[in-house]
Amino acid sequence: MKRIAILASGGGSNAQRLIAHFQGSNAAEVVLLAGDRPEAGVFTRAWELGVPGYRFTPAQLRDGTLLRELQDLHIDLVVLAGFLRLVPADLVRAFPGGIVNIHPALLPRHGGRGMWGHHVHASVLAAGDAESGITIHLVNEHYDEGEHLFQARCPVLPGDTPETLGRRVLELEHAHYPVVVENLVKGLAS
């Protein structure tokens, strides 16, 4: 059975969906929730679902402490779920093709440093885009530039605000992210 670690920075609705999806699965299990913000609600969600949490500092992300923790736990796949920091190159190299992220827009548009949550949806609206959606992609050393695995779309409606658009995009995230991650797990070599 493959072992998944989730990295998160925020409230954790995607992490919660992923944990619940893999409970009782024969393909994989979520064995760790790791985050860089001690106050993040994601820790409570993970704890309530029986997944241990690991808090790390930005320095521990950069100096290899988090990487060693993941290796010690024999992690097969790292899943970013609202994780806002750039993944260091040594961590990317340690998991070739084994770190996945979800972005709340149709990349390559509206991606890069600082493009998360409300900022992404405001950018989509300011650009006058007719549609938005999600992009699930592999992670490399740059924000939002890894190979695309999946995209799903939704319309931008007249009168949309970043909040209303964000709700529709989040529905896509919840519907598709666990399924794409499961397919990725099944494709990993034994």
Order of alpha helices (4+ residues) and beta strands (2+ residues): beta-alpha-beta-alpha-beta-alpha-alpha-beta-alpha-beta-alpha-beta-beta-alpha
